Amino acid sequence: MQSWLVAHWVEIAGVATGAACVILAARRSMWTYPVGIANTALYLVVFADSALYADAALQIMFMVLSVTGWFDWAMARRRESEAHLRRDEAFVGGATARTLLLLALGFVVALAAITYVLYAFTDSTTELPDATVTAGSVIAQIMLNRRWWQCWLVWLAVDVVSVGLYAYKGLWPTAVLYLGFCVIVLVALRDWRRVLAVQREPEVAHV
């Protein structure tokens, strides 16, 4: 057991920071971003060693998106404070139908491009699921940065695919982590929609 822990300590640390990152995001805490940056650094190593090249490259993109998301959330909290609003009173939003359509098209294009690159230029044996997780995660992270509640629906789809992918690759701690993510995501989805409903109550009363 000790030898297994030593051999897999990077993945175990990634599991711990990954769980903390998602829980913090579900609770709308800005600490999700510094913890997430640590998580991406750990999984960059794990995925590269497992020939999950798209997922490895995704970690670098996540670092960039984490910095921009951190800034976006900080500005949103600042606007709440300056307007003398309660926490979360004007924090959660929703993407429009047009935006969702554009994001779906972006996902399809990214999926096709990443699958082709993995098939043509790497020794990957999981091109399609790897590309699906990568493209879906980017879309979901962009939506999370914008604080759109629909991001949790995308994260749920990504997590379901991830469970199968990481189990196939023998990354069992990570597969279990993503199975746990599915539960956290469902709770976050319910909570964010509840917050959004509360935000809209004054608008309904005003009308």
C-alpha positions as CSV (number, residue, x, y, z in Angstrom):
1,M,0.0,0.0,0.0
2,Q,2.8,2.4,0.9
3,S,4.6,1.7,-2.4
4,W,1.4,2.4,-4.3
5,L,0.9,5.7,-2.5
6,V,4.5,6.7,-3.3
7,A,4.1,5.8,-6.9
8,H,0.7,7.6,-7.3
9,W,1.2,10.6,-4.9
10,V,0.9,13.2,-7.7
11,E,-2.5,11.7,-8.8
12,I,-3.6,11.5,-5.2
13,A,-2.7,15.1,-4.7
14,G,-4.6,15.9,-7.9
15,V,-7.6,14.1,-6.6
16,A,-7.6,16.1,-3.3
17,T,-7.1,19.5,-5.0
18,G,-9.7,18.6,-7.7
19,A,-12.3,17.7,-5.2
20,A,-11.7,20.9,-3.2
21,C,-11.8,23.0,-6.5
22,V,-15.2,21.7,-7.5
23,I,-16.7,22.0,-4.0
24,L,-15.4,25.6,-3.8
25,A,-16.9,26.4,-7.3
26,A,-20.2,25.0,-6.3
27,R,-20.2,27.2,-3.2
28,R,-19.2,30.2,-5.4
29,S,-16.0,30.8,-3.6
30,M,-13.1,32.5,-5.4
31,W,-10.7,30.1,-3.7
32,T,-11.7,27.7,-6.4
33,Y,-9.3,29.4,-8.8
34,P,-6.0,29.2,-6.8
35,V,-6.8,25.6,-5.8
36,G,-7.7,24.9,-9.4
37,I,-4.4,26.2,-10.7
38,A,-2.5,23.8,-8.3
39,N,-4.8,21.0,-9.5
40,T,-4.0,21.7,-13.2
41,A,-0.2,21.6,-12.5
42,L,-0.6,18.2,-10.9
43,Y,-2.8,16.7,-13.6
44,L,-0.5,18.1,-16.3
45,V,2.0,15.5,-15.1
46,V,-0.5,12.7,-14.6
47,F,-2.1,13.0,-18.0
48,A,1.2,13.4,-19.9
49,D,2.5,10.2,-18.3
50,S,-0.7,8.4,-19.3
51,A,-0.6,9.5,-23.0
52,L,-3.7,11.6,-22.5
53,Y,-2.2,14.4,-24.5
54,A,-5.3,16.5,-25.1
55,D,-6.1,16.4,-21.4
56,A,-2.5,17.4,-20.6
57,A,-2.7,20.3,-23.0
58,L,-6.1,21.2,-21.5
59,Q,-4.4,21.8,-18.1
60,I,-2.3,24.6,-19.6
61,M,-5.5,26.2,-21.0
62,F,-7.2,25.8,-17.6
63,M,-4.4,27.7,-16.0
64,V,-5.1,30.7,-18.3
65,L,-8.8,30.4,-17.9
66,S,-8.4,30.2,-14.1
67,V,-6.6,33.5,-14.1
68,T,-9.3,35.2,-16.2
69,G,-12.1,33.6,-14.2
70,W,-10.5,34.6,-10.9
71,F,-10.5,38.2,-12.2
72,D,-14.1,38.0,-13.5
73,W,-15.4,36.6,-10.2
74,A,-13.4,39.2,-8.2
75,M,-15.0,42.0,-10.2
76,A,-18.5,40.5,-9.7
77,R,-18.0,40.4,-6.0
78,R,-16.7,43.9,-6.0
79,R,-19.8,45.1,-7.9
80,E,-22.0,43.4,-5.3
81,S,-20.1,45.2,-2.5
82,E,-20.2,48.6,-4.2
83,A,-24.0,48.2,-4.8
84,H,-24.5,47.2,-1.1
85,L,-26.0,43.8,-2.2
86,R,-25.9,40.6,-0.2
87,R,-23.6,37.8,-1.3
88,D,-24.9,36.1,-4.4
89,E,-27.6,38.7,-4.8
90,A,-26.4,39.5,-8.3
91,F,-23.8,36.8,-9.0
92,V,-25.4,33.9,-10.9
93,G,-26.7,34.3,-14.5
94,G,-27.8,32.3,-17.4
95,A,-26.6,32.0,-21.0
96,T,-29.0,33.0,-23.7
97,A,-30.2,30.5,-26.3
98,R,-28.1,32.2,-29.0
99,T,-25.0,31.9,-26.8
100,L,-25.7,28.3,-26.0
101,L,-25.9,27.6,-29.8
102,L,-22.6,29.3,-30.4
103,L,-21.0,27.3,-27.6
104,A,-22.4,24.1,-29.1
105,L,-20.9,24.9,-32.5
106,G,-17.6,25.8,-30.9
107,F,-17.6,22.4,-29.1
108,V,-18.2,20.5,-32.4
109,V,-15.4,22.4,-34.2
110,A,-13.0,21.9,-31.2
111,L,-13.9,18.2,-31.0
112,A,-13.2,17.6,-34.6
113,A,-9.9,19.4,-34.6
114,I,-8.6,17.8,-31.4
115,T,-9.6,14.3,-32.5
116,Y,-7.8,14.8,-35.8
117,V,-4.6,16.1,-34.1
118,L,-4.6,13.2,-31.6
119,Y,-5.2,10.6,-34.4
120,A,-2.7,12.1,-36.8
121,F,0.2,13.2,-34.6
122,T,0.2,11.2,-31.4
123,D,0.1,7.6,-30.2
124,S,-3.1,8.1,-28.3
125,T,-5.6,5.2,-28.3
126,T,-8.5,7.2,-26.9
127,E,-8.7,10.0,-29.4
128,L,-12.5,10.6,-29.3
129,P,-13.2,10.4,-25.6
130,D,-10.0,12.4,-24.8
131,A,-11.1,15.1,-27.3
132,T,-14.6,15.1,-25.9
133,V,-13.4,15.7,-22.4
134,T,-11.0,18.4,-23.5
135,A,-13.5,20.3,-25.7
136,G,-16.3,20.0,-23.2
137,S,-14.2,21.1,-20.3
138,V,-13.1,24.3,-22.1
139,I,-16.7,25.1,-22.9
140,A,-17.8,24.4,-19.3
141,Q,-14.9,26.4,-17.8
142,I,-15.7,29.4,-20.0
143,M,-19.4,29.2,-18.8
144,L,-18.3,28.8,-15.2
145,N,-16.1,31.9,-15.5
146,R,-19.1,33.8,-16.7
147,R,-21.2,32.4,-13.8
148,W,-23.8,30.8,-16.1
149,W,-25.8,28.1,-14.2
150,Q,-25.9,25.9,-17.4
151,C,-22.2,25.3,-16.9
152,W,-23.1,22.5,-14.5
153,L,-25.0,20.6,-17.2
154,V,-21.9,20.6,-19.4
155,W,-19.7,19.6,-16.5
156,L,-22.0,16.7,-15.7
157,A,-21.7,15.4,-19.3
158,V,-17.9,15.9,-19.2
159,D,-17.6,14.0,-15.9
160,V,-19.6,11.0,-17.1
161,V,-17.3,10.6,-20.1
162,S,-14.3,11.2,-17.8
163,V,-15.2,8.3,-15.5
164,G,-15.1,5.8,-18.3
165,L,-12.0,7.3,-19.9
166,Y,-9.9,7.4,-16.7
167,A,-11.0,3.9,-15.7
168,Y,-9.9,2.6,-19.1
169,K,-6.5,4.2,-18.6
170,G,-6.2,2.6,-15.1
171,L,-6.3,6.0,-13.3
172,W,-8.7,4.6,-10.7
173,P,-8.3,7.4,-8.1
174,T,-9.1,9.9,-10.8
175,A,-12.1,7.9,-12.1
176,V,-13.5,7.7,-8.6
177,L,-12.9,11.5,-8.2
178,Y,-15.0,12.2,-11.4
179,L,-17.7,9.9,-10.2
180,G,-17.8,12.0,-7.0
181,F,-17.9,15.1,-9.2
182,C,-21.1,13.9,-10.8
183,V,-22.8,14.1,-7.3
184,I,-21.2,17.5,-6.5
185,V,-22.3,18.8,-9.9
186,L,-25.9,17.8,-9.3
187,V,-25.9,19.5,-6.0
188,A,-24.3,22.6,-7.5
189,L,-26.8,22.7,-10.3
190,R,-29.7,22.7,-7.8
191,D,-28.0,25.3,-5.6
192,W,-27.1,27.7,-8.5
193,R,-30.7,27.5,-9.9
194,R,-32.0,28.2,-6.4
195,V,-29.8,31.3,-6.1
196,L,-30.8,32.5,-9.5
197,A,-34.5,32.1,-8.6
198,V,-34.0,34.2,-5.5
199,Q,-32.2,36.9,-7.5
200,R,-35.2,37.1,-9.9
201,E,-37.8,37.3,-7.1
202,P,-37.5,41.1,-6.7
203,E,-37.9,41.5,-10.5
204,V,-41.1,39.4,-10.5
205,A,-42.5,41.4,-7.5
206,H,-41.7,44.6,-9.3
207,V,-43.6,43.6,-12.4
